[in-house]
Amino acid sequence: MSVLRYLNRQNLAILRKGFFHPGFCPVCEKPTFFFRPFPYSYLMREYYRCVWCRATPRYRAFNLVLQDRFPDWRNLVIHESSPGGAMSEKLANLCPAYIASDYHSDQPLGAPCGRTRNEDLQHMTFPDASFDLVVTMDVFEHLPFPEQAFREIARTLKPGGAHIFTVPCDFSADTLIRASVTPTGELIHHLPAVYHGNPIDQKGSLVFRDWGRDLPSVIRSTSGMETEIVRLCDFWRGIEPVFNEIYISRKV
């Protein structure tokens, strides 16, 4: 077990408020130790990691749901927007038909950008019915026009295909709009700006929405897809049920 995996990047104060416990990581598929912040807080979502592959609880839950609902995922055509972390690496390594995309505003849409393709999830260049699965992990809180992105995902999915994703969501409240973009492109902040980490931008990604309990109805009204919410709780596999829901929106 290497504590240095945490000391390299994380705040040392977090390590003084938690403990390591043994378990089995579904992502790297081997016995491991998980670091568990204590007491329970929102930090669990980012700091409750496998010491080997550094997968967070949502990646571990995602892996279990993917394997359960789509056991033949290795043979499917999968598009992942904004990949990052151990689960994305696993998809890329084990799925021959995996396609990853990032968004670079200064590059033409559809163009190759290193190991990924340049795509705006709100205005994709992929043909209709291209994919069996579309994967997004903590992306939709950062989109100024998420309704358009849900429609685009539905358009690019094959009949019977699914969008499987994670996003921070507070089921005790309705969705809160923190920032918006006007038709002329002006950015308006309705609340103090919040940024999350972005592997391709050191400035981070602005949070446009704090999603709430109305998320499934937003997806239904904009894309026609029905959404299943899966909550797992498994101490041995390092999964907490809060803020780690897995969403599956299916195209009829």
N, C-alpha and C positions, 0 to 999 in steps of 0.2 A: 504494500500500500504506500503510495507516494503523496504525502501532504503537500509537497512542492507543486503539485498540479493546481492546488488552490492558492498557494502563496504567490505564485507567479502573477496572478491576475486579480484575485479577489481581495476585498478589504479584510485585513487581519482581525478586525473586530468581530466579524462574522464567526470566525473559528473559535473565539472565546465564548460564543453563545450557542453551542451545539455539541453534537457527539457523532461518532461514526458507529454504524451498525452493519453486521454482515447481511448479505442477501444475494439475489441473483438478478443480473441485469438482462432484460429481454432484448436490448439493442445489441450489445456486444456478445450476448449469449454465453456468459460465464459467471462463476461465483465472483463476488466483489464485496466492497464495502461502500456504503452510502454515507455521505455527510448530511446530517439532519439538523438544521437550525432549530434552536429551542429558546423560548417557547414558540409555538406555532405562529407564523406571520406570513405576510405576502412574500417574504424572502424565500419561503419554501419553493416557490415557483422557479426561481433562478439558481438557488444555491444548494438544493437537495440533489447532489450529483453523484453519479457513479465515478469512482476514483480512476477507473481504467479509460472509459470512452467519454467521460464527462457528460453523458446524457442526463437531461433534466427529467422530472416526473412526466411532463407532457409528452416527451419523446418516447418514454417507456410505455405510457398508456397508448400512444399512437401506434406503436409497434404491435402491441397486443390486440388492439382493435383491428388493425390492418390484417393481421394473421387470421383473426377469427372471422371477419366479414368477407375478406377477399383472400382466401388461402392460396389462390393461384396468382398472386400479385406479381410474382417474378416474370410471368408470361404476358402481362398486360402492357398496354401503351400508356405511360404515365408522364404527365407534365407537372413539374413542381416549379412554382414561382417563388423566387427569393430563397434559395436553399441555404442551409447553414447548419452545422452541427453534425452529431453522430448519426442521426436518423437519415439525414440527406445523403451522407456518405454511404450508408448501407443501401439505400435505394439505388444510388448511382452504380455501386459495385455489383449488385445482384440482379438488377433489372436491365436486360439488354436494350429494351425499347424506352428507356428513361430519357426524358428531355428536361433540362433545367433552363430557367430564364431569370434574368435580373433586368432592372430598368435603369438605363443610363440616358438621361434627357438630352445629352449632347451627341448621341449616336443614332443612326437610322433604325427604325423599328424592323425587327426581323433579321438584323445583321448579327453575325457571330461576335461575341465579346469574351475572349478567352475560352474558358470551359463551358460557358453558358451562351444563351441567345438573348438579344435585347428585345424585351417585350414589355409593354405597358399592360398590366392586367385589365385595365379599363378599356383598352383599345387594341386587342390582340390581332396579329396578322395570320394566325393559324386558320386553316379552312374549317368549315363546319364539320362536326362529328369526327374530330381527329383523335380523341383520347378516351380510354376506358376509365381512367382516374385522373383527377386534377388534385394536387396536393398544395396546401398553403399552411404554413405554421407561423402563427402570430404575424400575419400580414394585414388583415382587414381593418385593424385599428389605425393603420397608417395611410389609408386611401381616402382622398378627398371626395371621390364619387364611387362609393362601394356598391351602390345599386347597379351601376353600369358594369362593374366587375362581376357581380353575380350573374347578370344577363350574359356577359361574354363567356363565362365559364359554362353556363348551360348551353350556349351555342356551340362551343368547341367539344362538348362531351358527346359521345355516341349514345344512342338510345339505350337506356339501362345503365349508363355510366354514372359515376358519383364524384362529388367534390367532398373530400375528406380533409378536415382542417381543425386547427386550434386557434383560439383567439381569447384574450382576457374578457370575461363577461361577468357582470354583477346581476344575479337573478333576483335581487331584492329591489331593483329599480329599473326604470325604462332607460333606453339609450340616451346618453348625454353627448351633445355635439360640442366639442372643445374648440374646433377651428373649422373654417370652411373656405372655399375658393369661389369667388364671384365669376359670372360669365366672362368678364374681362380679364380674368386671371389674377385678381387681387386677393391676397391671403388675409383673412380676417380672423383674429383670435377672439373667441367668446369667453375663454377662461385662460388662466395662466398657462403658458406653453409647457408641454411635457414631451420629453424625447426618450426614445428607447434605443438601445444599441443596434447598430447596423454594420454588418461585416464588410460592406463595400463603401461605407461613408463614415468617416471619423466623427462627423458632426452629429450622427445619429438620425433617427427617423421621427418626425413630428407625429404625435398622436392626434388624430382628427376626431375620433369617437371613443367614448367609454361605452362599450356595448352593454346592453341590458336584456331583460327577459323578453323583449319584443323582437329579438334577433330572428327567430324562426319565421315570424310573420313577415318581416322585411324580406327575407329570402323568398318566401312563397309569393308575395305580391309583385316582386320584381323579376323573378326568374321562372316561377311556376314549380320550383322544386320543393319537395317536402323534406324536412330536416329531422333526423333522429339525433338525440343527445345521449351520449354514452358516458356514464360516470363509473370509474373504477376506484377501488380502495384495496391496496395490497401492500402491507408493510414489508413483506419478504422481497417484493419486487420494487420497493421504493416509490409507491404511487399513493398520493393523497387525492381525495375526491374534489377538493375546492380549487377552483381556477384552473383545473386540468381536464376539463370536459373535452371530449372528442366529438366533433360534429360530422354527420354524414348526410349530405344533401343529394338526393337521387333524381336523375332525369328520367322521366317516364318514356 
